[in-house]
Structures are given as C-alpha cells and as structure tokens.
Amino acid sequence: MSAGATPQSRFSVTAAPEAGEVAGLAVSGEIDIATAPQLRTALADAIARSPHGVDLDLGDCTFIDSTGLQVIVRAAVALADQGGSLSLGRPPDRLRRLFETAGIDAIDGIRLAP
C-alpha cells in the first residue's frame, strides 16, 4: 500500500434463509459510499423476491455512513409502498443509537428489531 492510501474496508452482504414470505440478508463490515451500491443491489434483489418483507441482519455491521442510511431508508420506503417492511435485526448498540438519533426507527416501513 502506498503512503497516504487507506485500506479497503471489508464488506459482505449475503442472502440468509428466507422465513416464509420474508427474505433475509446479513451484512458484515462497513456500509459506506464504496459499499452502499452492493447493499442497494442486494436489497433490490431481496425486495423482488419478497415484497412483503426483508430482514436485514446487522449483527456484524461495524459502521454505516449517510450513504448507507439512505440505501436502507429507500429500501424501506419501497417495501412500505408494497405493504411490506424492512426489519433491522441485531444492530450493535452504536448503530441502534444512530438509528434512534437519526429517527430511522420512526420511518414508515422500518422495524428496529432486537
């Protein structure tokens, strides 16, 4: 790595087993401007498979920037328009505080799960 270069964040989003009519995704690493497009694509695919709901497991997510929040909100709005919801599961405490402070948990179509 050259001087001044920043290391690439590790990120993955994987499909989890579906529970009934709800698609599941699990995120690991940082959701930021570089990785948000991957999350956007994964959420769009999950919504296409299951317009009634998506469970997004954030247990291994270490960081979310404003771009990542925007992707999550847009996915939730798309689901709400179809009568579904986006469940944000197992967020670490710092992310839960971020969602609550930013009012993400109050947006129609988003459920902040334990």
C-alpha angles and dihedrals in degrees: 000000000000125000112280094017117130121223117252112254117241112242137166136167117194135181113251125203112288118243108211109300094349122097118214131216129178123204125203125186131000127345105206141135090293097049102031093089090060091051091046091054094046092049092048090052091048092049090050089053095043117018090174095068152330128212111211110196108208097173092117097036110117103183142009124192127195092274090056091048089052091053091051094048093048091050091050092050091050090051093045090052087059094044094259136111142219115232116205103207132195097355112181112248094259091054092045089054090049092052092048095045092048091045092240090136090059096055116112108254097028124104118188102211125196 
